C-alpha cells in the first residue's frame, strides 16, 4: 500500500464510502480511515437496525388486527434476543458488501484512529496508528455521536446505540427528547410491548416540522399509549438496583427500567488534529464548509453530520459524490440543500418534502389543500389511526411548494412525490393525474377544495 494518496477520507460511513468510491472512479488514489465498523452510524448503529426494529414492531401491530381479516395467529410473543441475533447477522452481511465495494473500487481501507499531523511538502500528513500517510486532499466524514446527558446520574441513561443492542425488552422506558430519534424509539418500543413515557422540552415532538404533522403525531403517540410530558427537562437520575428514578424539572418523578437519552447528536470534528492545518471546528464540533463542501483551508473538505448542515444519510452521500465530481471529476457542482425529502419512522410514520405551511407563507400567498381519513385497512380492522395529507401551493405560480403526510406508507409515497416537487410540479398537474384506486396515495391527486389561504 502506498504512503501518498490523492485523497484521504476520515470515516467510512455512507458519505465517506460514496465519496471515496466516486473519487476512485475518477482515477484518484484513495484511502479511507475507519476506527469502527465500515458502514458508519446509519448502517451499523442507526437507520438500518432501527428500521429492522421498526419492522418487528409493525408486525406486532399487524397481528393485533389479523383476526378481522380471517387469520388465527394465536398468542404472539416477541423475543428481543432472537431479533438481536438476526440483526447482527444482517449487519455482518451489509458490512461485507461495503468492504467488497471499497475493494472493487480500488479504495484502500486503513483501520484505526486518524490524527492529522500537519503540513508536509506533498500535502497533509495523517497518522493511523504507527503509520503516517500523506495526501493533497483531505475529506472529513467523521459523522456524529449521541449528545451526552449532563445531569446528575446522566451516566445511567443509555443512547440509541444501546437500545439497538438490547437482548431483553425492558418493561418501563422513559425516552428523553422529541426529535427524530426520540419519537422513533418511543414508537418502536411501545409497539414491541414496553410501557413508554416521553419527555419533551417543548410543546410537542419534532420541532421544525409542519405544525399539523406535529399535532397529529402527538395525538397518535398518546392514542398508542405513549405518555407525553411536555415543557419539562430531565433534572437527575437515581439508581436503586436495576430500577431507575428520573426527576423532572417540574418535580415530577418517573420510575423506569430504562432511560433513553435521545436529546441530539454532536459532530465529531474535535480530536482529529485539524487545528494543525488551520481548520478550527466550531464549539459544537462541526466544520464550516461552503456549498462545495470546502473548508476555508485549501485542500480540506467535509461532508455529512460533521458539518451539521442537514444530517441525513442520503444528503451525506449526495454531498460526497458532488465533492468527488467537483475535485476529481472536472465537473464542479455544489450540492444545494433544497427540496430534500425526509421521513420519520414513528407510529404512524411521516413523510415530507419542500416547505412547511408556515415557511411557505413567509414567501407570499399560498393555498393549502388537505385530506384526512381512515385508510381502508384501518377502517376494516377497527383501528382508529388516521392518515393526514397536505399540499402547500404557491398562489401566483401554482407550483407545489410542500408535500406533508402522516400515516402508513407516508415515506414511500412522499419519496415518489419528491421527484415531482424537485421538477417544479404545479397543482394543475396533480389535478390532471388520474388516481389509482383504491390506494391511499390517490388522495394527493383528488384534493380540489382549498382549505385555507395564508401569507
Secondary structure, DSSP 8 states (H G I E B T S, - for coil): --SEEEEEEE--BHHHHHHHHHHHHTT--EEEEESS-TBHIIIIISHHHHHHHHHHHHHHHHHHHGGGGT----S----HHHHHHHHHHHHHHHHHHHHHHHHHHT-EEEES-EEEEEEETTEEEEEETTEEEEEEEEEE---EEE----SBTGGG-B-HHHHTT-SS--SEEEEE--SHHHHHHHHHHHHHT-EEEEE-SSSSSSTTS-HHHHHHHHHHHHHTT-EEE-S--EEEEEEETTEEEEEETTS-EEEESEEEE-S-EEE--TTS-GGGGT----TTS-----TTSB-SSTTEEE-GGGGTSS--HHHHHHHHHHHHHHHHSS--------S--EEE-SSS-EEEEE--HHHHHHHS-EEEEEEEE--HHHHHHT----EEEEEEEETTT-BEEEEEEESTTHHHHHHHHHHHHHTT-BHHHHHHS---SS-SGGGGGT--S--EEE-
